[in-house]
Amino acid sequence: MLTYSEALTYLYSFVSYERKASWHYSHKTLNLERFRGFLARLGDPQYAVPAIHVAGSDGKGSVCAMLASVLRAMGCKVGLYTSPHLHNIRERIQINGEWISESDFARWTAFLQETTRRYSPPPEGYSTFFELMTAMAFLHFQHERADYAVIETGLGGRLDATNVMHPLVTVITHISLEHTALLGDTLEAIADEKLGITRPDVPVIIGPQDDCLYDHFQNRLRNQAAPVIFTGRQYQLRSVKRGARYRALQVESPSGRIRKIQIPLFGHYQIENTLTTLAALDILAHCQAIPSLPLPLLQKGLREVVWPGRFEIIRRPGKPRLVLDVAHTANGAASLRRSLDEFFPTRKRIFVLGFLQDKRIGEMLRLLVRPQDRLILTQAPTPRGASLDQILQELKPLPEIAANSLLTADPRDALDQAERIASPRDLICVAGSLYLVGEIRTGLFLEK
């Protein structure tokens, strides 16, 4: 039997494309047939629990968290699989909000190790870290007899290791230009990769999109036998009010029904994510894949959703207000700017920003930062993090922003520098990368 530490060492001995700065995106590196064969030797656990499959560029993790919270409020036992993690690898595999235990993590890793030894020839390229984590999630949810599993894709969708199920519904959240070296350099190409998770006989929920994409989605899904819901056009937001603890929404569904709900996630982008979540739940109930959803349970589930690092406001006595947001695309940066303008229109802003190498850094900076804002630029703590030299190159066409920028390679030092130049009435915002936000939350002892 492995210890937890030994299990981590074993899993990280396999290739992890989350950690590689460059690699070739193809059937050779992401071999779903090989992975299906591996799962078959495990008893095909990917089919054991009815699943909801979510892909997209922006908001897919938030939609997964909302779906899991509502299903849990209905009294269901719900597995949630997401990636990457903010702090601890065990976050990725949860049941009813509880991380997989260290002992279960080690036990499943030992089981996977034995299966790999018996059936998979070396070297490490015959399996990947993400495949083994995905297999562990399927096994854990099966063993714990979860009623439902909410599964987030890792990268893209078409070749993603999670794309081995036959889900109850597939969900595509907002599409942005991301991972363009891997997924394609147009919105349409990236959308096609995400649409790779759809099945002709499985309902599809398309979250709000840029107007230029709707015709493309309709063309790609024209032979779909199951319902296709375009959330941005079929669900209408009738009112939005902001309170101290919740944002209150009134949403009209395609049937004309208006529901009043509250969400504790304040980022402006969470409004769109809520509409997408509602559409997925409505189609599941309509198809009788889940029990009917009384409004009080829907309201309870959405009020209780927890998803750290998404416009997370940290209040600390005598210190500047701190906002943590994992915005990592141009759309995410624009939405974060809109949220900051709504919540903190008069506070001076100091940004702590770090990015991944394959992100549109210059565009994100233009959309997020005002000329008067101060910046502390740092490196996201991952091998894929953009170097300070790369960020400086992106700053060259932005002299007004560059003039107000400082650089430090260490993220925690970046936060210290921001706090030294800030007054208690100012605002510090950490953004640009989930890895950066995770590092800052760890430094603030916010892991749980």
C-alpha positions in Angstrom: 0.0 0.0 0.0 1.3 3.4 -0.9 1.5 6.3 1.4 -0.1 9.6 0.3 3.4 11.1 -0.4 4.4 8.0 -2.4 1.1 8.3 -4.4 1.9 11.9 -5.3 5.4 10.9 -6.4 4.1 8.1 -8.6 1.4 10.2 -10.3 3.8 13.1 -11.0 6.2 10.6 -12.6 3.9 10.5 -15.6 3.8 13.2 -18.2 1.7 16.2 -17.2 0.7 18.6 -20.0 -0.5 21.0 -17.3 3.2 21.5 -16.5 4.7 21.4 -19.9 5.3 24.8 -21.6 5.1 23.3 -25.1 3.9 20.0 -26.6 2.1 18.7 -29.6 -1.7 18.5 -29.4 -2.7 15.4 -31.3 -4.2 11.9 -31.1 -0.7 10.7 -30.5 -0.1 12.6 -27.3 -3.8 12.5 -26.2 -4.8 9.0 -27.1 -8.4 8.4 -26.1 -8.5 4.9 -27.5 -5.6 3.9 -25.3 -7.3 5.5 -22.3 -10.6 3.8 -23.1 -8.7 0.5 -23.2 -7.2 1.3 -19.8 -10.6 2.1 -18.4 -12.0 -1.1 -19.8 -9.5 -3.0 -17.7 -10.8 -1.1 -14.6 -14.4 -2.1 -15.4 -15.4 1.0 -17.3 -16.1 3.2 -14.3 -16.8 6.2 -16.5 -20.3 4.7 -17.2 -21.2 3.9 -13.6 -22.5 7.3 -12.5 -24.8 9.6 -14.5 -22.7 12.5 -15.6 -22.9 16.2 -16.7 -20.0 17.1 -18.9 -18.8 20.8 -19.0 -16.3 22.4 -21.4 -15.5 26.0 -22.4 -13.0 28.7 -22.0 -14.5 30.9 -19.3 -16.7 29.9 -16.4 -16.7 26.1 -16.8 -15.5 25.5 -13.2 -18.0 27.9 -11.8 -20.8 26.2 -13.7 -19.6 22.9 -12.4 -19.6 24.2 -8.8 -23.2 25.6 -9.2 -24.5 22.4 -10.7 -23.0 20.3 -8.0 -24.3 22.6 -5.3 -27.9 22.5 -6.6 -27.9 18.7 -7.0 -26.5 18.4 -3.5 -29.3 20.7 -2.2 -31.8 18.3 -3.8 -30.5 15.6 -1.5 -28.3 13.9 -4.1 -24.8 12.5 -3.5 -22.7 14.4 -6.1 -19.2 13.8 -7.4 -17.3 16.9 -8.7 -14.2 16.6 -10.8 -12.3 19.8 -11.7 -8.8 20.9 -12.7 -6.3 22.3 -12.1 -6.4 22.8 -8.3 -5.8 26.0 -6.3 -3.9 24.5 -3.4 -4.2 20.7 -3.0 -4.5 18.0 -5.7 -7.3 16.4 -3.6 -9.6 19.4 -4.4 -10.0 17.9 -7.9 -12.1 15.0 -6.7 -14.9 15.9 -4.3 -18.1 14.3 -3.1 -20.7 16.7 -1.6 -18.0 19.3 -1.1 -15.5 17.0 0.6 -12.2 16.4 -1.0 -11.1 12.8 -1.5 -9.2 11.7 1.6 -5.5 11.1 1.6 -6.1 7.4 2.3 -8.5 7.0 -0.5 -6.2 8.9 -2.8 -3.3 6.6 -2.0 -5.5 3.5 -2.2 -6.8 4.4 -5.7 -3.3 5.3 -6.8 -2.0 1.9 -5.7 -4.8 0.2 -7.7 -4.0 2.3 -10.8 -0.3 1.5 -10.3 -1.0 -2.2 -10.3 -3.2 -2.0 -13.3 -0.6 0.1 -15.2 2.1 -2.5 -14.3 0.0 -5.4 -15.5 -1.4 -3.9 -18.7 0.5 -0.7 -19.8 4.0 -1.1 -21.2 6.6 1.6 -20.3 7.7 4.3 -20.8 5.7 7.0 -19.1 4.3 8.2 -22.5 1.8 5.3 -22.5 -0.3 7.1 -19.8 -0.5 10.7 -18.6 -1.0 12.3 -15.2 -4.4 13.7 -16.2 -5.6 10.3 -17.5 -4.7 8.7 -14.1 -6.4 11.5 -12.2 -9.5 11.2 -14.4 -9.6 7.4 -13.9 -9.3 7.9 -10.1 -12.3 10.3 -10.1 -14.4 7.8 -12.0 -13.4 4.9 -9.7 -14.0 7.0 -6.6 -17.4 8.2 -7.7 -18.4 4.6 -8.6 -17.1 3.2 -5.3 -18.9 5.9 -3.2 -22.1 5.3 -5.2 -22.6 8.9 -6.2 -26.0 9.7 -7.7 -24.5 12.2 -10.2 -21.0 13.3 -11.3 -20.2 16.8 -12.6 -17.1 16.5 -14.8 -15.1 19.5 -16.1 -12.8 19.0 -19.1 -9.2 19.7 -18.7 -8.0 21.1 -22.1 -10.3 21.6 -25.1 -12.7 18.7 -25.2 -12.4 16.6 -28.3 -9.2 14.9 -27.1 -9.6 15.5 -23.4 -9.4 12.4 -21.1 -12.8 13.2 -19.7 -14.3 12.7 -23.2 -14.9 9.0 -22.7 -18.4 9.1 -21.1 -21.9 9.1 -22.4 -23.3 12.0 -20.3 -26.8 13.1 -19.5 -26.1 16.6 -20.9 -23.1 18.5 -22.3 -22.5 22.1 -21.5 -20.3 24.6 -23.5 -19.6 27.8 -21.6 -18.2 31.0 -23.2 -15.5 30.5 -25.8 -12.4 32.8 -25.8 -9.1 32.8 -27.7 -7.0 30.6 -25.4 -4.3 27.9 -25.9 -4.2 29.1 -29.5 -1.0 27.2 -30.3 -2.9 24.0 -29.4 -6.6 24.5 -30.1 -6.5 26.9 -33.0 -6.2 30.6 -33.5 -9.9 31.4 -34.2 -12.9 31.3 -32.0 -14.5 28.9 -34.4 -11.6 26.4 -34.2 -11.6 26.5 -30.4 -15.4 26.1 -30.4 -15.0 23.0 -32.5 -12.5 21.5 -30.0 -15.0 22.2 -27.2 -17.9 20.8 -29.2 -16.0 17.5 -29.4 -17.7 16.5 -26.2 -21.2 16.6 -27.7 -23.1 13.5 -28.7 -26.0 13.4 -31.3 -28.4 12.0 -28.8 -27.4 14.1 -25.8 -28.9 17.5 -25.0 -26.5 20.4 -25.4 -26.4 23.7 -23.5 -24.5 26.5 -25.2 -23.7 29.3 -22.8 -23.7 33.0 -23.8 -21.3 33.6 -26.7 -19.9 36.4 -28.8 -22.4 37.1 -31.6 -20.1 36.0 -34.3 -20.2 32.4 -33.0 -23.9 31.6 -32.9 -24.2 30.7 -36.6 -21.1 28.5 -36.3 -22.7 26.6 -33.3 -26.0 26.2 -35.2 -24.2 24.8 -38.2 -22.2 22.4 -36.2 -25.2 21.2 -34.3 -27.8 21.2 -37.1 -28.0 17.4 -37.1 -28.3 17.1 -33.3 -31.1 14.7 -32.5 -31.4 16.0 -28.8 -32.4 19.5 -27.7 -29.9 22.4 -28.1 -30.4 25.3 -25.8 -28.7 28.7 -26.6 -28.7 30.2 -23.1 -27.8 33.7 -24.2 -30.8 33.9 -26.5 -33.4 31.8 -24.8 -32.9 32.8 -21.2 -33.6 36.4 -20.4 -32.2 38.4 -17.4 -35.0 40.6 -16.1 -33.3 42.3 -13.2 -30.1 42.3 -11.2 -29.6 43.7 -7.7 -26.5 43.6 -5.6 -26.7 43.1 -1.8 -24.1 42.7 0.9 -23.9 38.9 0.6 -25.7 38.0 -2.6 -26.4 39.2 -6.1 -30.2 38.9 -6.7 -31.3 37.9 -10.2 -34.7 37.5 -11.9 -34.4 35.1 -14.8 -37.1 34.3 -17.5 -36.8 30.9 -19.0 -38.0 30.0 -22.6 -41.4 29.0 -21.2 -41.9 32.5 -19.8 -41.4 31.4 -16.2 -39.6 34.0 -14.0 -37.5 32.8 -11.1 -35.9 34.9 -8.4 -32.5 33.6 -7.3 -29.5 34.7 -5.3 -25.8 33.9 -5.9 -22.9 34.5 -3.5 -20.4 34.8 -6.4 -20.1 38.5 -7.2 -18.1 38.6 -10.4 -20.2 40.0 -13.3 -19.4 36.9 -15.4 -21.2 34.8 -12.8 -24.5 36.1 -14.1 -23.9 34.3 -17.4 -22.7 31.2 -15.6 -25.9 31.2 -13.6 -28.1 31.3 -16.7 -26.1 28.4 -18.2 -26.5 26.4 -15.0 -30.2 27.0 -15.0 -30.5 25.8 -18.6 -28.7 22.6 -17.8 -30.8 21.9 -14.8 -34.0 22.7 -16.7 -33.2 20.3 -19.5 -32.2 17.6 -17.1 -35.5 17.9 -15.3 -37.4 18.1 -18.6 -35.8 14.8 -19.7 -36.5 13.3 -16.3 -32.7 12.7 -15.8 -33.1 14.4 -12.4 -36.1 14.8 -10.2 -38.3 17.9 -10.6 -36.5 20.9 -9.2 -38.6 22.9 -6.7 -37.7 26.6 -6.6 -36.7 26.6 -2.9 -34.1 23.8 -3.5 -32.8 25.7 -6.6 -32.5 28.8 -4.5 -30.8 27.0 -1.7 -28.3 25.3 -3.9 -27.3 28.5 -5.7 -27.1 30.5 -2.4 -24.7 27.9 -0.9 -22.3 27.5 -3.9 -18.6 27.9 -2.9 -16.0 28.5 -5.6 -12.9 30.3 -4.2 -10.7 32.6 -6.3 -13.5 34.0 -8.5 -13.9 37.6 -7.6 -13.2 36.6 -4.1 -13.2 39.7 -1.8 -10.9 39.4 1.2 -11.5 41.9 4.1 -8.6 42.3 6.5 -8.6 44.9 9.4 -6.3 47.8 8.7 -5.3 46.5 5.3 -6.4 47.3 1.8 -9.3 45.3 0.4 -8.1 42.3 -1.6 -9.8 40.8 -4.6 -8.6 37.4 -6.0 -9.7 36.4 -9.4 -8.4 33.7 -11.7 -9.3 35.6 -14.9 -7.0 34.2 -17.5 -8.5 35.2 -20.9 -9.3 38.5 -22.5 -13.0 38.0 -21.8 -12.2 37.2 -18.2 -10.1 40.3 -17.9 -12.8 42.5 -19.4 -15.4 41.0 -17.0 -13.1 41.5 -14.0 -12.7 45.2 -15.0 -16.4 45.5 -15.2 -16.8 43.9 -11.7 -14.1 46.2 -10.2 -15.8 49.2 -11.7 -19.1 48.1 -10.2 -17.9 47.3 -6.7 -14.9 49.6 -6.2 -15.4 52.6 -8.6 -13.5 55.1 -6.4 -10.7 53.1 -4.8 -7.2 53.3 -6.2 -6.2 50.0 -7.7 -2.9 48.1 -7.4 -2.7 44.9 -9.5 -0.6 41.8 -8.8 -0.6 40.0 -12.1 1.0 36.9 -13.5 0.2 34.9 -16.6 0.8 31.7 -18.5 3.0 31.8 -21.6 0.3 31.0 -24.0 -2.1 33.7 -23.0 -2.9 37.0 -24.8 -1.1 39.0 -22.2 -1.1 42.4 -23.9 -4.8 42.2 -24.7 -5.6 41.2 -21.1 -3.6 44.2 -19.8 -5.4 46.6 -22.1 -8.8 45.4 -21.0 -8.1 45.2 -17.3 -5.7 48.0 -16.4 -6.4 51.8 -16.4 -3.6 54.3 -17.0 -3.7 55.4 -13.4 -3.5 51.9 -11.9 -0.3 50.6 -10.3 1.0 47.1 -11.3 3.3 44.5 -9.6 4.1 42.0 -12.3 5.3 38.6 -11.3 5.7 35.0 -12.5 2.8 32.5 -12.2 4.3 29.6 -10.1 4.2 26.9 -12.8 6.6 25.8 -15.5 4.1 27.3 -18.0 4.3 30.7 -16.3 5.3 33.7 -18.5 8.7 35.1 -17.6 9.2 38.7 -16.6 11.0 39.2 -19.9 8.0 37.9 -21.8 5.7 40.2 -19.9 8.0 43.2 -20.5 7.8 42.5 -24.2 4.0 42.5 -24.0 4.2 45.9 -22.2 6.2 47.7 -24.9 3.1 48.8 -26.9 1.5 49.9 -23.6 3.8 52.7 -22.3 1.2 54.2 -20.0 0.8 50.9 -18.2 4.5 50.1 -18.2 5.3 53.4 -16.5 3.3 52.3 -13.5 4.7 48.8 -13.3 7.2 47.1 -10.9 8.5 43.5 -11.4 9.4 40.7 -9.0 9.6 37.0 -9.8 8.2 35.9 -6.4 4.4 36.1 -6.1 4.3 36.5 -2.4 6.9 39.3 -2.6 4.7 40.9 -5.2 1.8 41.0 -2.8 4.1 42.4 -0.1 5.2 45.2 -2.4 1.6 46.0 -3.3 0.7 46.2 0.4 3.7 48.5 1.0 2.6 51.1 -1.5 -1.1 50.8 -0.8 -3.2 52.7 1.8 -6.0 50.9 3.8 -8.5 52.6 1.5 -6.9 51.2 -1.7 -7.7 48.0 -3.5 -5.3 45.2 -4.4 -6.4 42.8 -7.1 -4.5 39.5 -7.8 -5.4 38.1 -11.2 -4.1 36.5 -14.5 -3.6 32.9 -13.5 -5.2 30.3 -11.3 -1.7 29.2 -10.2 -0.9 32.8 -9.0 -4.2 33.1 -7.1 -3.6 29.7 -5.5 -0.1 30.7 -4.4 -1.5 34.0 -2.8 -4.3 32.2 -1.1 -1.9 29.7 0.3 0.3 32.5 1.6 -2.8 34.0 3.3 -3.7 30.6 4.9 -6.9 30.4 2.9 -6.6 26.8 1.6 -9.9 25.7 3.0 
